[in-house]
Amino acid sequence: MHEEKFVLLEGTMMTLVEIARELEHITSYTVKDTFGDVDRVVAQKPNFDQDYDTYVVNYQFNESTDETDVTFTVPKGDKSQLKTDKVKIRLISYKTKS
């Protein structure tokens, strides 16, 4: 639905609030929480060669039951503040709940 615009954001660095604002601009919906619901992605087998940790943030909208998941990474071992520091967007998925 919005994939061609999502692809333009993938690979960029943004804060969670900036991501929320971009999603609002693309979807024309307002997000319920600009920080979303963040979960760490833990692989079944550890990959010690990766130099980053992976997270997924879920954004829900006020005007729709649809959701957007944004997979992002931060440098491994980085004590960054996820709510204020920029993260690298890896993938954005739009989920229709109708």
C-alpha positions in Angstrom: 0.0 0.0 0.0 2.7 2.5 1.0 5.7 0.3 0.1 7.3 2.6 -2.5 7.4 5.4 0.1 8.6 3.1 2.9 11.5 2.0 0.7 12.8 5.6 0.6 13.1 5.6 4.4 14.9 2.2 4.7 18.6 2.6 5.2 18.3 6.1 6.7 19.0 7.2 10.2 16.1 8.8 12.2 14.9 9.1 15.8 11.7 7.2 16.8 9.8 10.4 16.8 11.0 11.3 13.3 9.9 7.9 12.1 6.5 8.4 13.6 6.1 11.8 11.9 7.2 10.3 8.5 4.6 7.5 8.9 1.9 10.1 9.7 2.9 12.0 6.5 2.9 8.8 4.4 -0.3 7.2 5.7 -2.3 10.4 6.6 -3.1 8.8 10.0 -1.8 10.0 13.4 0.2 7.6 15.5 -1.1 6.8 19.0 2.4 7.0 20.6 5.4 8.7 18.9 7.8 6.2 20.5 5.7 3.2 19.6 6.1 -0.2 21.3 9.7 -1.3 21.1 10.8 -4.9 21.3 14.3 -6.4 20.9 14.7 -9.1 18.3 16.6 -12.0 19.7 17.9 -14.6 17.2 17.6 -18.3 17.9 21.3 -18.7 17.2 23.6 -15.9 18.3 25.6 -14.3 15.6 28.7 -12.9 17.2 29.9 -11.4 14.0 27.1 -8.9 13.8 28.1 -5.4 15.0 24.5 -4.3 15.7 21.4 -5.2 17.8 18.0 -5.4 16.1 14.8 -4.0 17.4 11.2 -3.7 16.1 9.0 -0.8 16.9 5.2 -1.1 16.4 3.2 2.0 15.6 -0.6 2.0 15.9 -2.8 4.6 14.5 -5.7 6.6 16.0 -7.9 6.5 12.8 -7.4 2.9 11.8 -6.8 -0.6 13.2 -3.8 -0.9 10.8 -0.3 -1.0 12.2 3.2 -0.4 11.0 6.3 -2.4 12.2 9.7 -0.7 11.7 12.8 -2.9 12.1 15.8 -0.9 13.1 19.4 -1.5 14.3 21.7 0.2 16.7 25.5 -0.5 17.2 26.0 -3.6 19.4 26.8 -2.7 23.0 25.9 0.9 22.4 24.2 2.5 25.4 22.2 4.7 23.1 18.9 6.0 24.3 16.3 4.6 21.9 13.9 7.4 22.6 16.3 10.2 21.6 19.1 8.8 19.5 19.0 8.1 15.8 18.6 4.5 14.7 19.1 2.8 11.3 15.9 1.8 9.6 16.1 -1.6 8.0 12.6 -2.5 7.1 9.1 -1.0 7.3 6.0 -3.3 7.2 2.4 -2.1 7.0 -0.2 -4.5 8.4 -3.8 -4.1 7.4 -6.2 -5.3 10.2 -9.4 -5.1 8.3 
